[in-house]
Amino acid sequence: MASNEKIVFVTVGTTKFDELIEAVSCQSVRQQLERLGYTRLVLQIGRGEYEPESVITPTFRMDVFRFKDSISEDTKSASLVISHAGAGSVLEALGAEKPLLVVINEKLMGNHQMELAYKLHKEEHLFYCTPSQLSKTLEEMDTSTLKLLPPGQPKKFADDLDKFFGFS
């Protein structure tokens, strides 16, 4: 990563979330990210049907891939992570101490994504929105207000998640 490179990493995990990929890769949001100082957008699109083409300009680049053995390097190199609300993706970003914007998939019924995102937002660990609110949220959020997940908390988070879903 170049020292002046500010990367936004977007992940949908192993799922399909075309609405997020379409929202974040549209020209107006790419231009908005560039205005906000980001120089690169990396999209992990999973099983999605929508696959935007890569973009390279003198001041901004967008790369697209489906899957890798590990996305930990993408997460670590990011200045901002935008993720679906999957617990694994959320935990990875929070564990890497990256500013996180979770985008809720409104089409998934009864999956508790909204409750999970709301709880972590209430504790000031992340921001959340829906695909239609992405541009507005990017404009209004201040990542400097986010609190890191305290050390040792990923286990507590996993335990709380198990309790939340009734597994323990």
N, C-alpha and C positions, 0 to 999 in steps of 0.2 A: 504494500500500500504506500503510495506516495504521501509524504508528510502533509501536503496541502489537500489531499483527497478527503472529501467528506462523503461517506457512503451511507445510503439508505438500503438496508437489506429487508426484503419482503419475503415471508415464508407462509405457505399454506400447509406445510407438513406433507403427509401422505394423502391428503384429501383433495377434493375438487372444490375450488372457491373462485369461479370465474368472475363473479361480481367484484371481488377485491382486486383481482389482477386487472380487470378492465378499468376500474376506477383509478388505480394508482399509475397505470401506464398511459392513460389518456394524455394528450398533448398539454392540456391546461394544467393538470397536476404536475407533469414533468417540469413545465415552466415554473410553476409555483415552487417546487423543490429547488430548482436552480436559483430562484430569487431568494430563497431561504438560506442559500449558501452551500447546498449539496452539489456535488460534482458527478456523482455516480449513483445509479439505481440498479440493484441486483434483485431479480425476481426469481424465486423458486416457486414454480407453478404446479407442482405435483401432478395429479391426474386430470387437471383441467382441460377442457376442450379449447379454450381461448389461449392462443399462444402469440403474444405480440412479437413483432420483429425487433431485433436489437437496434439501437440507435447510437450513432456516434457523431457528435458535433465537436467543434474545437473546445467547448466549455462543459459538455455534459455527455455522459455515456449511460446507456441502459443495456444490461446483459440479462439473458433469460436462460434458465435451465429447469429441467423437471426434477431430477433426483441426483443426489450424491450419496456416497457412503456416510458422510458426515457433513453437517453444515456448521460445525462449531467454529471453523476458521472464518466463514462468512459472518457469523454472529460476532465474533471477536473483533473483526476489522470494521464493523459498522459503527457509524456515529449515531444512528437511529435504527431500531428494528420495528417493522410493521408486521404484525402477525395475526393469523387467525387465532381463535380463543382456545385452541387445543392446549391441554395442561402441559404436555411435554415441551411444546414450542415456547409457551409462556415461561415455564421454569428455566429453560435454557437461556433465554434472553435475560431474565432477572438474575440468574446465577452468574452470568457474564457481566453483570452490572451495566447493562446498556439501557438507555432510555427506550421505553416500549410504548407503542401505540397498538392496542388490540382492536381488530375490526371484527365485529360480530356478524356471523352468518345468520341473517333473519330467516332463511329458508329451512334451517334445521330446527325442528320443533322438539321441545322437551329435552334439550341437550344441556341445559343449565349454563350455557356459555355466558349469557348475560349476567347471571348471578355471580359467576366466578370473576368476570371482568369488573363488575360493580364492586365486589368486596375488595379486590386488590386496588381499584381506583380510590375507594374510600380510605384505604390505608396509605394512599399517595405513592404507590409503587408503579403505577402505569396510568395511561390515558386510554379511553376506549370510545368507539363510535361504530356506526354502521357504514357500509360503502357509500351511501348517499351523503353522509356527513363528513366524509374524509377530508375534502378540501377545506371546509370550515374549521374542522378540528386541527388540522395542520397549521392553519393560520393563527389560531387562538392559543394553542398549547404552549406552555413554557416548561421545557424539560428540566430546567434548573430547579424547579419546585419538587421534583420527584425524590423520593427517599429510597435508598438502597434497601434491599431485603437483608436484614441483619444476618451475620454469619451463623450458620447452623440452622437457618430457617427453612431451607429447601425440604429437609426431613419433616419439619413441623407442617410446612405447607402440604406435603404429600399426605401426612396423617390427617390434616384438616380436610383435604380433598376426599380421602377415603370416608371420613365421617359424614361429609356433606352428601356423598352419593350413597351412603348406607352400607359401605363395605366393611365397616368395623364397628 
